[in-house]
Amino acid sequence: MAEFKHGTMDTEAQEKTFSGFVKTVKWTSIAIIIFLIFLAIVGG
């Protein structure tokens, strides 16, 4: 088995993926909130 040294793994790909996920969740949440406000104004 290969030796493992804590803190030596390159996590750049994981960080980019997580950053993309956070951006997607943020913008999707904003879009849903705007859509709900629009529905409240038009349907109300």
CHARMM internal coordinates of N, CA and C (Angstrom, degrees):
IC EDIT
DIST 1 N 1 CA 1.4480
DIST 1 CA 1 C 1.5355
ANGL 1 N 1 CA 1 C 108.83
DIST 1 C 2 N 1.3118
ANGL 1 CA 1 C 2 N 115.61
DIHE 1 N 1 CA 1 C 2 N 140.58
DIST 2 N 2 CA 1.4627
ANGL 1 C 2 N 2 CA 120.19
DIHE 1 CA 1 C 2 N 2 CA -178.74
DIST 2 CA 2 C 1.5282
ANGL 2 N 2 CA 2 C 110.26
DIHE 1 C 2 N 2 CA 2 C -70.99
DIST 2 C 3 N 1.3046
ANGL 2 CA 2 C 3 N 114.40
DIHE 2 N 2 CA 2 C 3 N 150.70
DIST 3 N 3 CA 1.4616
ANGL 2 C 3 N 3 CA 118.53
DIHE 2 CA 2 C 3 N 3 CA 177.49
DIST 3 CA 3 C 1.5257
ANGL 3 N 3 CA 3 C 109.24
DIHE 2 C 3 N 3 CA 3 C -76.74
DIST 3 C 4 N 1.3028
ANGL 3 CA 3 C 4 N 115.87
DIHE 3 N 3 CA 3 C 4 N 140.18
DIST 4 N 4 CA 1.4552
ANGL 3 C 4 N 4 CA 121.58
DIHE 3 CA 3 C 4 N 4 CA 179.39
DIST 4 CA 4 C 1.5158
ANGL 4 N 4 CA 4 C 108.99
DIHE 3 C 4 N 4 CA 4 C -115.60
DIST 4 C 5 N 1.3178
ANGL 4 CA 4 C 5 N 115.62
DIHE 4 N 4 CA 4 C 5 N 130.08
DIST 5 N 5 CA 1.4585
ANGL 4 C 5 N 5 CA 120.47
DIHE 4 CA 4 C 5 N 5 CA 176.06
DIST 5 CA 5 C 1.5202
ANGL 5 N 5 CA 5 C 107.20
DIHE 4 C 5 N 5 CA 5 C -113.83
DIST 5 C 6 N 1.3135
ANGL 5 CA 5 C 6 N 115.54
DIHE 5 N 5 CA 5 C 6 N 121.75
DIST 6 N 6 CA 1.4592
ANGL 5 C 6 N 6 CA 121.52
DIHE 5 CA 5 C 6 N 6 CA -177.74
DIST 6 CA 6 C 1.5291
ANGL 6 N 6 CA 6 C 110.66
DIHE 5 C 6 N 6 CA 6 C -58.46
DIST 6 C 7 N 1.3380
ANGL 6 CA 6 C 7 N 116.05
DIHE 6 N 6 CA 6 C 7 N 131.30
DIST 7 N 7 CA 1.4563
ANGL 6 C 7 N 7 CA 121.24
DIHE 6 CA 6 C 7 N 7 CA 177.03
DIST 7 CA 7 C 1.5128
ANGL 7 N 7 CA 7 C 114.80
DIHE 6 C 7 N 7 CA 7 C 89.58
DIST 7 C 8 N 1.3228
ANGL 7 CA 7 C 8 N 118.85
DIHE 7 N 7 CA 7 C 8 N 7.75
DIST 8 N 8 CA 1.4669
ANGL 7 C 8 N 8 CA 120.39
DIHE 7 CA 7 C 8 N 8 CA -178.01
DIST 8 CA 8 C 1.5221
ANGL 8 N 8 CA 8 C 113.15
DIHE 7 C 8 N 8 CA 8 C -100.91
DIST 8 C 9 N 1.3287
ANGL 8 CA 8 C 9 N 118.30
DIHE 8 N 8 CA 8 C 9 N -7.10
DIST 9 N 9 CA 1.4601
ANGL 8 C 9 N 9 CA 121.12
DIHE 8 CA 8 C 9 N 9 CA -177.90
DIST 9 CA 9 C 1.5290
ANGL 9 N 9 CA 9 C 110.57
DIHE 8 C 9 N 9 CA 9 C -74.80
DIST 9 C 10 N 1.3330
ANGL 9 CA 9 C 10 N 116.15
DIHE 9 N 9 CA 9 C 10 N 137.91
DIST 10 N 10 CA 1.4595
ANGL 9 C 10 N 10 CA 121.02
DIHE 9 CA 9 C 10 N 10 CA 177.20
DIST 10 CA 10 C 1.5305
ANGL 10 N 10 CA 10 C 108.48
DIHE 9 C 10 N 10 CA 10 C -81.71
DIST 10 C 11 N 1.3205
ANGL 10 CA 10 C 11 N 116.25
DIHE 10 N 10 CA 10 C 11 N 115.45
DIST 11 N 11 CA 1.4648
ANGL 10 C 11 N 11 CA 120.57
DIHE 10 CA 10 C 11 N 11 CA -176.10
DIST 11 CA 11 C 1.5216
ANGL 11 N 11 CA 11 C 112.27
DIHE 10 C 11 N 11 CA 11 C -107.02
DIST 11 C 12 N 1.3183
ANGL 11 CA 11 C 12 N 117.96
DIHE 11 N 11 CA 11 C 12 N 17.32
DIST 12 N 12 CA 1.4615
ANGL 11 C 12 N 12 CA 121.12
DIHE 11 CA 11 C 12 N 12 CA -177.32
DIST 12 CA 12 C 1.5277
ANGL 12 N 12 CA 12 C 112.11
DIHE 11 C 12 N 12 CA 12 C -59.64
DIST 12 C 13 N 1.3212
ANGL 12 CA 12 C 13 N 117.91
DIHE 12 N 12 CA 12 C 13 N -43.10
DIST 13 N 13 CA 1.4649
ANGL 12 C 13 N 13 CA 121.16
DIHE 12 CA 12 C 13 N 13 CA -179.49
DIST 13 CA 13 C 1.5279
ANGL 13 N 13 CA 13 C 111.01
DIHE 12 C 13 N 13 CA 13 C -64.12
DIST 13 C 14 N 1.3274
ANGL 13 CA 13 C 14 N 116.92
DIHE 13 N 13 CA 13 C 14 N -42.31
DIST 14 N 14 CA 1.4603
ANGL 13 C 14 N 14 CA 120.11
DIHE 13 CA 13 C 14 N 14 CA 179.06
DIST 14 CA 14 C 1.5252
ANGL 14 N 14 CA 14 C 111.16
DIHE 13 C 14 N 14 CA 14 C -65.16
DIST 14 C 15 N 1.3315
ANGL 14 CA 14 C 15 N 116.49
DIHE 14 N 14 CA 14 C 15 N -39.39
DIST 15 N 15 CA 1.4602
ANGL 14 C 15 N 15 CA 120.25
DIHE 14 CA 14 C 15 N 15 CA 179.63
DIST 15 CA 15 C 1.5245
ANGL 15 N 15 CA 15 C 110.92
DIHE 14 C 15 N 15 CA 15 C -65.24
DIST 15 C 16 N 1.3304
ANGL 15 CA 15 C 16 N 117.80
DIHE 15 N 15 CA 15 C 16 N -40.22
DIST 16 N 16 CA 1.4643
ANGL 15 C 16 N 16 CA 121.23
DIHE 15 CA 15 C 16 N 16 CA 177.86
DIST 16 CA 16 C 1.5246
ANGL 16 N 16 CA 16 C 110.71
DIHE 15 C 16 N 16 CA 16 C -65.10
DIST 16 C 17 N 1.3281
ANGL 16 CA 16 C 17 N 116.71
DIHE 16 N 16 CA 16 C 17 N -41.95
DIST 17 N 17 CA 1.4648
ANGL 16 C 17 N 17 CA 120.86
DIHE 16 CA 16 C 17 N 17 CA 179.00
DIST 17 CA 17 C 1.5202
ANGL 17 N 17 CA 17 C 110.55
DIHE 16 C 17 N 17 CA 17 C -63.10
DIST 17 C 18 N 1.3229
ANGL 17 CA 17 C 18 N 117.11
DIHE 17 N 17 CA 17 C 18 N -45.46
DIST 18 N 18 CA 1.4605
ANGL 17 C 18 N 18 CA 120.88
DIHE 17 CA 17 C 18 N 18 CA -179.75
DIST 18 CA 18 C 1.5225
ANGL 18 N 18 CA 18 C 110.93
DIHE 17 C 18 N 18 CA 18 C -64.99
DIST 18 C 19 N 1.3273
ANGL 18 CA 18 C 19 N 117.03
DIHE 18 N 18 CA 18 C 19 N -39.63
DIST 19 N 19 CA 1.4583
ANGL 18 C 19 N 19 CA 120.87
DIHE 18 CA 18 C 19 N 19 CA 177.93
DIST 19 CA 19 C 1.5279
ANGL 19 N 19 CA 19 C 110.46
DIHE 18 C 19 N 19 CA 19 C -61.82
DIST 19 C 20 N 1.3176
ANGL 19 CA 19 C 20 N 116.98
DIHE 19 N 19 CA 19 C 20 N -42.81
DIST 20 N 20 CA 1.4612
ANGL 19 C 20 N 20 CA 120.79
DIHE 19 CA 19 C 20 N 20 CA 177.06
DIST 20 CA 20 C 1.5140
ANGL 20 N 20 CA 20 C 111.85
DIHE 19 C 20 N 20 CA 20 C -63.42
DIST 20 C 21 N 1.3228
ANGL 20 CA 20 C 21 N 116.81
DIHE 20 N 20 CA 20 C 21 N -39.60
DIST 21 N 21 CA 1.4592
ANGL 20 C 21 N 21 CA 121.39
DIHE 20 CA 20 C 21 N 21 CA 177.90
DIST 21 CA 21 C 1.5247
ANGL 21 N 21 CA 21 C 110.95
DIHE 20 C 21 N 21 CA 21 C -62.91
DIST 21 C 22 N 1.3197
ANGL 21 CA 21 C 22 N 116.97
DIHE 21 N 21 CA 21 C 22 N -44.85
DIST 22 N 22 CA 1.4639
ANGL 21 C 22 N 22 CA 121.12
DIHE 21 CA 21 C 22 N 22 CA -179.66
DIST 22 CA 22 C 1.5276
ANGL 22 N 22 CA 22 C 110.43
DIHE 21 C 22 N 22 CA 22 C -63.38
DIST 22 C 23 N 1.3352
ANGL 22 CA 22 C 23 N 117.51
DIHE 22 N 22 CA 22 C 23 N -42.35
DIST 23 N 23 CA 1.4636
ANGL 22 C 23 N 23 CA 120.86
DIHE 22 CA 22 C 23 N 23 CA 177.90
DIST 23 CA 23 C 1.5222
ANGL 23 N 23 CA 23 C 111.03
DIHE 22 C 23 N 23 CA 23 C -62.19
DIST 23 C 24 N 1.3236
ANGL 23 CA 23 C 24 N 116.68
DIHE 23 N 23 CA 23 C 24 N -42.82
DIST 24 N 24 CA 1.4623
ANGL 23 C 24 N 24 CA 120.72
DIHE 23 CA 23 C 24 N 24 CA 179.84
DIST 24 CA 24 C 1.5224
ANGL 24 N 24 CA 24 C 111.27
DIHE 23 C 24 N 24 CA 24 C -63.11
DIST 24 C 25 N 1.3142
ANGL 24 CA 24 C 25 N 117.07
DIHE 24 N 24 CA 24 C 25 N -44.61
DIST 25 N 25 CA 1.4634
ANGL 24 C 25 N 25 CA 120.75
DIHE 24 CA 24 C 25 N 25 CA 179.15
DIST 25 CA 25 C 1.5252
ANGL 25 N 25 CA 25 C 110.35
DIHE 24 C 25 N 25 CA 25 C -63.55
DIST 25 C 26 N 1.3301
ANGL 25 CA 25 C 26 N 116.86
DIHE 25 N 25 CA 25 C 26 N -41.96
DIST 26 N 26 CA 1.4628
ANGL 25 C 26 N 26 CA 120.84
DIHE 25 CA 25 C 26 N 26 CA -179.37
DIST 26 CA 26 C 1.5218
ANGL 26 N 26 CA 26 C 111.04
DIHE 25 C 26 N 26 CA 26 C -61.51
DIST 26 C 27 N 1.3323
ANGL 26 CA 26 C 27 N 117.17
DIHE 26 N 26 CA 26 C 27 N -50.91
DIST 27 N 27 CA 1.4573
ANGL 26 C 27 N 27 CA 120.29
DIHE 26 CA 26 C 27 N 27 CA -176.76
DIST 27 CA 27 C 1.5268
ANGL 27 N 27 CA 27 C 112.47
DIHE 26 C 27 N 27 CA 27 C -70.41
DIST 27 C 28 N 1.3177
ANGL 27 CA 27 C 28 N 117.44
DIHE 27 N 27 CA 27 C 28 N -32.98
DIST 28 N 28 CA 1.4640
ANGL 27 C 28 N 28 CA 120.06
DIHE 27 CA 27 C 28 N 28 CA 175.65
DIST 28 CA 28 C 1.5246
ANGL 28 N 28 CA 28 C 110.09
DIHE 27 C 28 N 28 CA 28 C -66.35
DIST 28 C 29 N 1.3169
ANGL 28 CA 28 C 29 N 117.30
DIHE 28 N 28 CA 28 C 29 N -41.53
DIST 29 N 29 CA 1.4638
ANGL 28 C 29 N 29 CA 121.24
DIHE 28 CA 28 C 29 N 29 CA 178.20
DIST 29 CA 29 C 1.5221
ANGL 29 N 29 CA 29 C 110.97
DIHE 28 C 29 N 29 CA 29 C -62.94
DIST 29 C 30 N 1.3156
ANGL 29 CA 29 C 30 N 116.92
DIHE 29 N 29 CA 29 C 30 N -43.47
DIST 30 N 30 CA 1.4635
ANGL 29 C 30 N 30 CA 120.94
DIHE 29 CA 29 C 30 N 30 CA 178.48
DIST 30 CA 30 C 1.5225
ANGL 30 N 30 CA 30 C 110.29
DIHE 29 C 30 N 30 CA 30 C -62.06
DIST 30 C 31 N 1.3330
ANGL 30 CA 30 C 31 N 117.34
DIHE 30 N 30 CA 30 C 31 N -44.00
DIST 31 N 31 CA 1.4661
ANGL 30 C 31 N 31 CA 121.34
DIHE 30 CA 30 C 31 N 31 CA 179.86
DIST 31 CA 31 C 1.5259
ANGL 31 N 31 CA 31 C 111.05
DIHE 30 C 31 N 31 CA 31 C -62.50
DIST 31 C 32 N 1.3207
ANGL 31 CA 31 C 32 N 117.56
DIHE 31 N 31 CA 31 C 32 N -41.19
DIST 32 N 32 CA 1.4644
ANGL 31 C 32 N 32 CA 120.85
DIHE 31 CA 31 C 32 N 32 CA 179.51
DIST 32 CA 32 C 1.5258
ANGL 32 N 32 CA 32 C 110.70
DIHE 31 C 32 N 32 CA 32 C -65.82
DIST 32 C 33 N 1.3232
ANGL 32 CA 32 C 33 N 117.30
DIHE 32 N 32 CA 32 C 33 N -42.22
DIST 33 N 33 CA 1.4670
ANGL 32 C 33 N 33 CA 120.84
DIHE 32 CA 32 C 33 N 33 CA 179.18
DIST 33 CA 33 C 1.5228
ANGL 33 N 33 CA 33 C 110.53
DIHE 32 C 33 N 33 CA 33 C -62.87
DIST 33 C 34 N 1.3303
ANGL 33 CA 33 C 34 N 117.23
DIHE 33 N 33 CA 33 C 34 N -44.54
DIST 34 N 34 CA 1.4675
ANGL 33 C 34 N 34 CA 120.70
DIHE 33 CA 33 C 34 N 34 CA 178.19
DIST 34 CA 34 C 1.5219
ANGL 34 N 34 CA 34 C 110.26
DIHE 33 C 34 N 34 CA 34 C -61.94
DIST 34 C 35 N 1.3297
ANGL 34 CA 34 C 35 N 116.96
DIHE 34 N 34 CA 34 C 35 N -42.71
DIST 35 N 35 CA 1.4581
ANGL 34 C 35 N 35 CA 121.08
DIHE 34 CA 34 C 35 N 35 CA 179.10
DIST 35 CA 35 C 1.5260
ANGL 35 N 35 CA 35 C 111.02
DIHE 34 C 35 N 35 CA 35 C -62.12
DIST 35 C 36 N 1.3302
ANGL 35 CA 35 C 36 N 117.73
DIHE 35 N 35 CA 35 C 36 N -42.37
DIST 36 N 36 CA 1.4592
ANGL 35 C 36 N 36 CA 120.80
DIHE 35 CA 35 C 36 N 36 CA 179.07
DIST 36 CA 36 C 1.5264
ANGL 36 N 36 CA 36 C 111.68
DIHE 35 C 36 N 36 CA 36 C -66.17
DIST 36 C 37 N 1.3222
ANGL 36 CA 36 C 37 N 117.31
DIHE 36 N 36 CA 36 C 37 N -38.44
DIST 37 N 37 CA 1.4675
ANGL 36 C 37 N 37 CA 120.42
DIHE 36 CA 36 C 37 N 37 CA 176.12
DIST 37 CA 37 C 1.5244
ANGL 37 N 37 CA 37 C 109.87
DIHE 36 C 37 N 37 CA 37 C -63.56
DIST 37 C 38 N 1.3296
ANGL 37 CA 37 C 38 N 116.47
DIHE 37 N 37 CA 37 C 38 N -42.93
DIST 38 N 38 CA 1.4625
ANGL 37 C 38 N 38 CA 121.12
DIHE 37 CA 37 C 38 N 38 CA 177.54
DIST 38 CA 38 C 1.5282
ANGL 38 N 38 CA 38 C 110.56
DIHE 37 C 38 N 38 CA 38 C -59.63
DIST 38 C 39 N 1.3267
ANGL 38 CA 38 C 39 N 117.36
DIHE 38 N 38 CA 38 C 39 N -45.20
DIST 39 N 39 CA 1.4632
ANGL 38 C 39 N 39 CA 120.48
DIHE 38 CA 38 C 39 N 39 CA 178.92
DIST 39 CA 39 C 1.5275
ANGL 39 N 39 CA 39 C 111.38
DIHE 38 C 39 N 39 CA 39 C -62.74
DIST 39 C 40 N 1.3243
ANGL 39 CA 39 C 40 N 117.20
DIHE 39 N 39 CA 39 C 40 N -38.63
DIST 40 N 40 CA 1.4573
ANGL 39 C 40 N 40 CA 120.61
DIHE 39 CA 39 C 40 N 40 CA 179.84
DIST 40 CA 40 C 1.5255
ANGL 40 N 40 CA 40 C 110.97
DIHE 39 C 40 N 40 CA 40 C -65.89
DIST 40 C 41 N 1.3276
ANGL 40 CA 40 C 41 N 117.04
DIHE 40 N 40 CA 40 C 41 N -37.78
DIST 41 N 41 CA 1.4654
ANGL 40 C 41 N 41 CA 120.87
DIHE 40 CA 40 C 41 N 41 CA -179.54
DIST 41 CA 41 C 1.5255
ANGL 41 N 41 CA 41 C 110.63
DIHE 40 C 41 N 41 CA 41 C -72.26
DIST 41 C 42 N 1.3184
ANGL 41 CA 41 C 42 N 117.22
DIHE 41 N 41 CA 41 C 42 N -48.15
DIST 42 N 42 CA 1.4643
ANGL 41 C 42 N 42 CA 121.63
DIHE 41 CA 41 C 42 N 42 CA -175.78
DIST 42 CA 42 C 1.5270
ANGL 42 N 42 CA 42 C 111.39
DIHE 41 C 42 N 42 CA 42 C -74.70
DIST 42 C 43 N 1.3054
ANGL 42 CA 42 C 43 N 117.57
DIHE 42 N 42 CA 42 C 43 N -41.36
DIST 43 N 43 CA 1.4569
ANGL 42 C 43 N 43 CA 120.39
DIHE 42 CA 42 C 43 N 43 CA -175.57
DIST 43 CA 43 C 1.5166
ANGL 43 N 43 CA 43 C 114.19
DIHE 42 C 43 N 43 CA 43 C -86.25
DIST 43 C 44 N 1.3203
ANGL 43 CA 43 C 44 N 116.45
DIHE 43 N 43 CA 43 C 44 N -11.94
DIST 44 N 44 CA 1.4493
ANGL 43 C 44 N 44 CA 119.74
DIHE 43 CA 43 C 44 N 44 CA -171.92
DIST 44 CA 44 C 1.4650
ANGL 44 N 44 CA 44 C 114.30
DIHE 43 C 44 N 44 CA 44 C -86.58
END
COOR INIT
IC SEED 1 N 1 CA 1 C
IC BUILD
